[in-house]
């Protein structure tokens, strides 16, 4: 995310998923955060091999910097999908 502003030493970044929050770090314009436990993710929709989960990045837990969907892939669903692809 190269368009993010510079942050001070006291500023804290965090990633917020619907049922999970983690501290984040930024290095060279990229934000890194821990991901939620797979059991807390919504079920993979039928006929898909992933579930899209919204994620928001905040500074100091109050200013929303960015939001997007993050795709979590279900490996067994990916294999099933590949087996049925001609």
C-alpha positions, 0 to 999 in steps of 0.5 A: 500500500504505497499510498499510506501516510508515514506514521510516528513511533507512537502510532499503532496499526491493526488489522480487523476482520469480522471476528478477529483483530491483530496488531500490524506492521508496515515495511516498505509500504506493505502491511503485515498482520496475523490472520484469524484461526481458520475455524473462525472463518465463514464456511466456503460457499458451495462451488467455490474454493475460497471464502472472501472475508473483509479486512480493515486496517486502522491506525490507533484503532480509530482511523480507518486507512484501508478496507478490502476483501481477503480470499482464504482458500480451502485446499480440499475444495481447490482439489475437488474443483480441479478434479472436476475441471476438464 
